[in-house]
């Protein structure tokens, strides 16, 4: 396949994996990897955990050293943005003014933080967390103690709450829903983590929204929908992420809660593929269109896209899995629990060693485990089968 060019837009986990898989599969044409950030491709999950605390240095975040790109002949372009995609002409316009032609292109554009249009949101000390640079902007606020307000009770919000609380901050989480982790976990898991955080001194305000951020150029607190003002020198907006589909939409691609792809990671345009957090697809396992924000999906879907480009594809049908580290607890989730009609607790929440088994119509659809890595691995192999056959106990 020499003489052509594959362009990968997005130098994160999915983009890097696709480049590696293409070379390992024997692709010997030109291969360009376009990344908006000024860093080599790196892991994102540690950003809200060990990198934020300083336990992990930036070099340990890197997925591959700089020598990798020379060794595998990958044309890596950092601090470069793809401005326009023309599927018909098979060209990409870059922020450098250059136009690249391609035989195939992979969109691995990921997500961007969901923002809130609040009065005062542009002040110093009001941050989101998705990139290395976001963490670096947060660091100056972490050495002096004080109050932290976290808007959103999902993974990122809870992980940062655990870190900042361990650093001695007074931490308040404001969650608009009636429980934390509402989008990603079932009520039983939410209740455990709510209790875990409150026992560690975090205040959690449910069914509460923020109406404004107080301050005069630098934030001093948040004002809630109930009219209360909570002091805070640092406000983290952690209300989820949205798929980065701007380029795809402008190019006329089908978008359905992300860039729509078929079972071979092909978009609605010829020779254009998508993978990772930005891509939505029909899951035969769950019989619905899903979009997964996880390392596992980024890696596996990028591999599937590379295989499809090399005409060696098979239908992509993953078993989703996720994890989160908070205090001394590791949560691991296999499958998707939404829509379950039965939830069974196994083990002891008091001992911080348990699992919750979710099923629908007698079929195992998800398992949440806390500090039970063996149970998690067994669950990943059992998802989709009869729940009665999953006899694991903590």
N, C-alpha and C positions, 0 to 999 in steps of 0.2 A: 504493500500500500504506500510505497514511496511516491513523492511528488505532490502530495496534498498537504493540507493544514487542518488540524483540529484546534479550535480555540475554546478554552474553558474560562468562563467568566465567573469569578469568585474564587479566592485563594484561601478558603477555609478547609475544614475537614473533608467535605465532599469533593471540592475541586482538586485538592492534593491527591486524594485517593484515586480519583478518575485518571489523573496523569500517570500515577504509578501503575495502575491496572492496565492502561493502554500500552505502556512500555513493556510490562511483563507479558502481555498478550501478543507481542511481536509487532506492534505498530511502530514503523520507522520513519514516518513522515514528520513534517514540522509540527511542533506542539507548543502552543502558547498558553500561559496561565496568567490571567489578569486579576490583580488584587487592588482594591481601593486603599487598604491600609499600608502603612510604611513598615510593617513587620513581616518577617517570614511566617508562613502558615503555622498556626499554633493551636493548642487545645483551649477551648473556652470553658468547660466545666470547672476547672480549678480557680477561675477568676473570682468567683464569689465565695471561695473557701480558702485553700492553702495559699494561693497567690495574694489574696487580699490580706491575709494575716502576716505575710512575709516568709512563711515556711517554705515556699517554692519560689525560686528565682525565675526571671524571664527566660533564661536559656533552657531551663527544664520544661518550659511550656512548649518549646518548638517541636513540631511534628517531625521535621527533618532538618539536618544542618544545611548550610548554604552549599556545601560540596555536592549534595544530592542532585541539585538542579543542573550542575555541569555534568555529573556522571551520567544522568539519564537524559541529557540533552533537552531540558525543559526551558523554554524561553519565558522566564519569570519576570513579570513587569509589575512592580509595586508602586503604590501611590498613583495608580492609573485607573481611570473610570471608563467603563463602556458607556458611551453617550447614546448610541443608536444602533439598532439591529435591523438589517434588511434581509429577511429570509429569502425573498425572490432573487435578489442579486448576490446573496450569500456574502454579505459584507458587514463589518462592524466598524463603527466610527469611535475612536478613542479620544479621551480628553487631551491627549498630546497633539491632536490634529491628524494623526495617522489613520488610515483606513486599512483594515486587515480583511483579506479574503479568506474564506473557509470552505472546507468540504463538509465538515460537521461542526456544530457548536454545542457546548453543554452549558446550560444556565445553572450555576450553583451559587445563586445570589443570597441565599440564607434569609434571615429576618432582620428587622430593625425594631427597636423598642417602641412599644405603644406609648404615645404621649398623651398628656392631659392638657387641655387648654384652660389653664387656671390663671387668674390674676396673680402676678408675681412669679410665674414659673421660670422666667429668664434670669433670676437673680443668682449670684454666687452661692454655692452650697446646695443647689437643687440639681440632682444628678440622676442619670440612668446608669445601668451597668450591663454592658455587652462586650466591650473591647478592652484590650490592655490599656489603652489611653484613658478609658473611663476609670479604671482602677487607679491610675496615676493621678488623675484629677481628684480622686477621693482621698488619697493618702494623707494630704496635709491636714485633713479634718480628723484623722484617727489618733493623733498623738496627744490630744489635750483633754480628752474626756468630754462630758457634757451630755446633751440630749440628742437623740436621733429619732426622726419620724420616718417610718417606712410606709409608703402608700401601696398596698397590695400584699396579700397573704399567700402568694404562690411560692414555688421553689426558690426563686431568687430572693424574694423578700424575707422568707424564713431563714435561708442560709446566711444572708447578711445580718439578720437579727441575731443569730447565734454567734457570729464573729464579733460584732460590735458589743454585744452583751459581755462576751468573754474578755473584751478590752476595757470593761468597766463603765460603759456608757449606760445611760438610762434610755431604754428603747421602747417605743410605742409603735405598734402595727395598726394601721387603719385599713380594714377590709370592708368593701361595699357589700359583699355577700353575707350569708348567715353562717359561714364556716370558712376556715382557712383551707387552702388547697382544693377548693371546690371544683376547679376545672380538671384536675388531674387525679384526684383520689376520691374514694367513697367516704361516707360519713364516719365510719368506724376509724379509719386511718386519720381523718381530719381531727377527730376528737382526741386521739392519742397525741398528735403533734401540738394541738392547742394546749393540752395539759403539760406537755414537755416544756414548752416555752414559758408558760406562766410559772411553773415550778423553778425555772431559771431566772425569774425576775422580769420577763418581758410582759408588758401590758398589751393586751389585744382588744381592740375596739371593733366589734362586728357590726354589720349593717350601718356603717358610718362612711360618709364620703367627705372629701376635702373640697371646700369652696374657694379657698384662696391661700396663698403662701405669704406670710407676713414678712416685712423687712423693708429696708431702704437701700437696695442695691445688693445687699447680702441678707440671706434669709435669717429670720429670727424665730420662726415658728409656723404653725399651720392653723388655719381656722376651719372648723368642721361645719357640716350642714346643720348642726345643733347650736351653732353660734359660739362654741367653746374654742379657746385659743390654747394650743399646746406649744411651749417653747421648744425650739430645735435649731441647732446650728448646722445640721446636715439633714436634708430631706432626700430620700431615695424614692424615685418613681419606679415602681416595679409591678406594673399592671399588665404584664404579658408582652408578647411580640406579635408583629404582623409580618406576613411573608413579603419579601422584596420582589414585587412584580412590575415595577414601573417600566423597566426595559421591555418586558414581555408584552405588557398591555399596549405600549406605543407601537410595537411591531405587529399588533393584531392577533396575538396568540390567545387561545382560550384560557381564561382564568376562572377558577372555581375554588375559592378559599386557598389560593396558591396557584401556581402554574400547572394546569391540567396536563397529566401524562398518562399514556396507556401502560399496559403491562410490560412493555419493553422500554419504558422511560422516554418515549417519543412524545413531543408536544403536538399541537395541531398544525404545525408547520413542518414541511419536509426538511430533513437534515438538522433539525433543532431538537435537542434533548434537554431534560431538566432532572435534577436530583437534589436530595437533601431537604432542609427545612422549608425551602421555597416551593416544593412540589407536592401536589395533591394527586391521589390515585385511588382507583377502586381496589379495595381489599377483599379478595375472595374469602379470606378467613373470617372476616366480620361482615361481609356482604354490604359494604357501604363505602363511600368516598371518604378517605382520611388524609390527614397531613400530619407527619410526625416530626417533632422537634427533639431529636436525640442523636447522639454520636453513632449509635448502632445503625440507625436508618441512613445517616449521611454516608457512612462507609459502605454499607451493603447496597444501597441504591446507586451509589457512584460506580461500584463494581458492575452492577447490572447494566448501567448505561454504557460503560466501556465495552462490555460483552456485546451489547446490541450494535454499537458502532462497528465492531469487528465481525458482525454478522454471525455471532455465536450466542445469541440471546436466549433466555428462557423467561417465563412469566415471573414477575417480581411479586412475591406473596410472603412478606415477613411476619414474624411474631414480634410485636413491639416490646421493648423493655427499656426501663428508665431507672435512674437512681438519684439519691440525694443524701448528703452527709450533713447532719445537724447535731452539734454537741458530740456525745458518744454514741450516736445512733446512725446506722446506715439503713435507709429505706431503699428497697429494690422492688420494682413493680414489673411484672410480666403480664402482657396482654392489655386489654382495655376494659375497664369495669362498667362503663356507661351502659345503661339498659339492663343491668343484671336483675334477676328476679329472686335471687337468694344469695345471702352472704353468711359465711360460717367462720367464726373465730376459732383459731387453733393456737394453743399456747397461752402465754401469760403476758398481759400488758405491764403488770407490775414488775416482772423480771426483764422487761424490754427485750423479749425474745418470743415473737409470735408471728402468725400469718393470718391473713384474711382471704378466704377462698370465695371467689365470685362465680356464679354460674347463671346460665339462661337456658331454659327448656332442657335442663339436665346436662348441658354442655359446659365445660370449663372455659371461661372467657378471660379471667384475670386472677392473679394472686399478688397481694401486697405482702411483703415479708419485712420484718424488722430484725436486724442482726441475725439473719438466717440465710447465709449465702448458699448452703446446700439446697435448702428448700426452694430458693429462687431458681437455681439451675434446673432442678427437677420440674419446676413449674413451666419454664420456658419450653421444655420438651413435651409437656402434657397439654398445653393450651390447644383448644379445639376438640379435644377428646371428651369422653364421658367424665363428668365430675366424680362419679363414684369410683372410678379407676385411679383417681389421684389420692392415694392413701398416705401421703406424707404427713408427719407430725413433728413439731419442734422438739 
